[in-house]
Amino acid sequence: MRFDIVTLFPDCFNSVLSSGLLAKALAKQIAKVHLINPRNFTTDKHHKVDDEPYGGGVGMLMKPEPIFAAVESLPVLPRRDVIFMSPQGQTMNQSLLKELATNYDQLVIICGHYEGVDERVLNLVTREVSLGDFILTGGEIPSMALLNGVVRLLPGTVGKEESLKAESFEEGLLDFPQYTRPANFRGWKVPDVLLSGNHAAIARWRLQQQIQRTGLRRPDLLEKWQEDREQGTGDSKMI
């Protein structure tokens, strides 16, 4: 998959792109990331990318011309999505990441800055995505999250792809508690059921833990999981 990230601060991606699974995915050419600085597409001697908003107001806006020129310089793959990272967009979640990883070959990600972008930039955009209901100094951190979340879902990135199927949100519930050696650490013992070798009992325990944990931490997710289960099976029982 090809990622084209339009950012005023391409250097801040260096560590992310050279570490962990993301670096391995790039080395194996599972994904390719191109960083495009709109400042390189300005036509004035000061390379100005922002200006005051019409009508007055606080702060500066990113000008449309450099962003349009940057995006229009890119190749266009058949299955392409152009994303603007914005607090006004749809909230990033696992379902969205799976959609992007499955349905697209190219993601163009535009990182805003200052007080935002000229509204006409949205004519380039096919969707807006938000990391959550809060404000950051720019779109770089949200774009890194989106990049990481999508790349790890691409075939070949994660060594054991089965592990992706047993994660939080994959089945609508949070993940169950997991343990490794030693069996007793400072008095905290691994639950006996996990040492029993009884796979059916372990599966039941894990589901119970998922339901309990989701109810405590994300009751909204549990409610949706129950509704989906009832619609799918006609049975309101969770176990």
MARVO-556168 format. One line per field, with one value per residue (C-alpha): residue in one letter; x, y, z. Coordinates in steps of 0.02 Angstrom, whole numbers, plus 50000, padded with zeros to 5 digits. Layout:
// residues N
residuo: a|...
xx: X|...
yy: Y|...
zz: Z|...
***
This chain:
// residues 239
residuo: m|r|f|d|i|v|t|l|f|p|d|c|f|n|s|v|l|s|s|g|l|l|a|k|a|l|a|k|q|i|a|k|v|h|l|i|n|p|r|n|f|t|t|d|k|h|h|k|v|d|d|e|p|y|g|g|g|v|g|m|l|m|k|p|e|p|i|f|a|a|v|e|s|l|p|v|l|p|r|r|d|v|i|f|m|s|p|q|g|q|t|m|n|q|s|l|l|k|e|l|a|t|n|y|d|q|l|v|i|i|c|g|h|y|e|g|v|d|e|r|v|l|n|l|v|t|r|e|v|s|l|g|d|f|i|l|t|g|g|e|i|p|s|m|a|l|l|n|g|v|v|r|l|l|p|g|t|v|g|k|e|e|s|l|k|a|e|s|f|e|e|g|l|l|d|f|p|q|y|t|r|p|a|n|f|r|g|w|k|v|p|d|v|l|l|s|g|n|h|a|a|i|a|r|w|r|l|q|q|q|i|q|r|t|g|l|r|r|p|d|l|l|e|k|w|q|e|d|r|e|q|g|t|g|d|s|k|m|i
xx: 50000|50060|50047|50072|50080|50067|50152|50247|50356|50415|50563|50448|50406|50587|50581|50410|50460|50624|50560|50471|50346|50324|50507|50497|50342|50431|50586|50479|50388|50221|50196|50281|50275|50309|50322|50272|50304|50181|50310|50405|50257|50247|50287|50341|50517|50468|50384|50229|50103|49984|49886|49758|49576|49452|49330|49457|49491|49631|49776|49822|49755|49850|49833|49749|49874|50023|49913|49825|49991|50065|49919|49905|50089|50055|50016|49836|49808|49638|49586|49634|49568|49618|49607|49615|49660|49536|49448|49288|49305|49242|49327|49466|49424|49470|49327|49391|49570|49511|49411|49561|49679|49559|49483|49624|49793|49838|49803|49843|49845|49842|49906|49833|49918|49891|49703|49664|49656|49563|49391|49421|49553|49410|49370|49522|49467|49362|49349|49400|49466|49487|49592|49465|49376|49530|49646|49829|49953|49943|49889|50055|50021|49847|49919|50053|49917|49818|49974|50024|49849|49827|50000|49992|49834|49916|49959|50137|50164|50120|50211|50061|49907|49797|49847|49755|49592|49606|49629|49522|49380|49399|49245|49164|49237|49396|49536|49546|49687|49845|49990|50162|50297|50322|50160|50179|50251|50257|50105|50003|49962|49908|49727|49720|49611|49751|49865|49736|49761|49571|49549|49359|49367|49501|49392|49243|49349|49420|49248|49186|49335|49305|49124|49168|49311|49209|49063|49177|49282|49173|48990|48944|49039|48958|48785|48821|48895|48738|48627|48726|48721|48533|48506|48622|48563|48395|48463|48497|48611|48794|48868
yy: 50000|50175|50315|50496|50610|50797|50880|51037|50934|50778|50755|50710|50547|50485|50389|50314|50251|50177|50080|49917|49831|49986|49986|49800|49826|49962|49853|49711|49838|49791|49979|50130|50300|50463|50627|50784|50958|51086|51221|51152|51197|51382|51512|51661|51693|51670|51501|51560|51423|51519|51681|51778|51720|51827|51909|51918|51799|51724|51633|51588|51466|51354|51421|51311|51332|51236|51094|51076|51080|50950|50829|50856|50812|50635|50483|50425|50241|50166|50134|50297|50388|50567|50595|50758|50735|50848|50854|50876|50709|50534|50458|50336|50159|49981|49964|50114|50049|49881|49967|50070|49920|49814|49931|50048|50041|50223|50337|50522|50599|50788|50857|51025|51157|51327|51360|51239|51245|51351|51270|51246|51115|50999|50988|50876|50766|50609|50593|50681|50578|50627|50546|50601|50748|50852|50972|50946|51066|50977|50825|50732|50631|50575|50530|50423|50332|50301|50245|50124|50055|50022|49951|49823|49752|49728|49546|49505|49643|49543|49377|49279|49349|49244|49363|49503|49408|49399|49582|49714|49775|49634|49543|49696|49668|49720|49592|49465|49468|49378|49307|49232|49156|49155|49078|49170|49346|49438|49343|49378|49208|49160|49099|48911|48887|48948|48813|48676|48630|48626|48729|48736|48801|48927|48990|49011|49101|49219|49264|49295|49408|49502|49534|49587|49701|49781|49812|49899|50000|50023|49990|50069|49932|49796|49864|49863|49687|49626|49708|49634|49462|49470|49523|49388|49242|49294|49247|49377|49262|49311|49144
zz: 50000|49960|50090|50039|50191|50160|50309|50352|50470|50379|50497|50641|50552|50549|50713|50679|50507|50566|50717|50753|50640|50533|50485|50445|50337|50240|50219|50150|50038|50113|50126|50049|50134|50044|50139|50045|50114|50044|50077|49927|49817|49862|49729|49836|49896|50080|50047|50139|50178|50294|50295|50397|50388|50294|50414|50553|50694|50796|50716|50539|50410|50291|50114|49982|49840|49915|49975|49808|49716|49833|49815|49627|49607|49668|49561|49570|49604|49560|49742|49828|49980|50024|50210|50307|50491|50580|50750|50650|50562|50600|50751|50711|50766|50721|50598|50499|50500|50432|50296|50241|50246|50144|50017|49966|49881|49913|50060|50044|50218|50240|50406|50455|50562|50640|50656|50516|50327|50202|50182|49995|50034|50079|49893|49881|50025|50023|50212|50373|50519|50701|50836|50967|51045|51084|50995|50951|50873|50705|50609|50619|50777|50718|50547|50632|50727|50568|50474|50612|50632|50446|50409|50549|50468|50298|50258|50306|50434|50590|50603|50669|50585|50700|50839|50750|50768|50959|50997|51080|50968|50840|50909|50984|51157|51245|51258|51398|51530|51476|51575|51547|51659|51808|51868|52034|52035|52202|52260|52104|52032|51857|51862|51884|51730|51617|51687|51671|51489|51469|51311|51321|51500|51452|51307|51424|51554|51423|51357|51535|51567|51405|51450|51627|51573|51433|51550|51676|51554|51400|51439|51271|51180|51285|51248|51061|51072|51159|51029|50885|50967|50991|50811|50747|50854|50927|51096|51229|51329|51325|51376
***
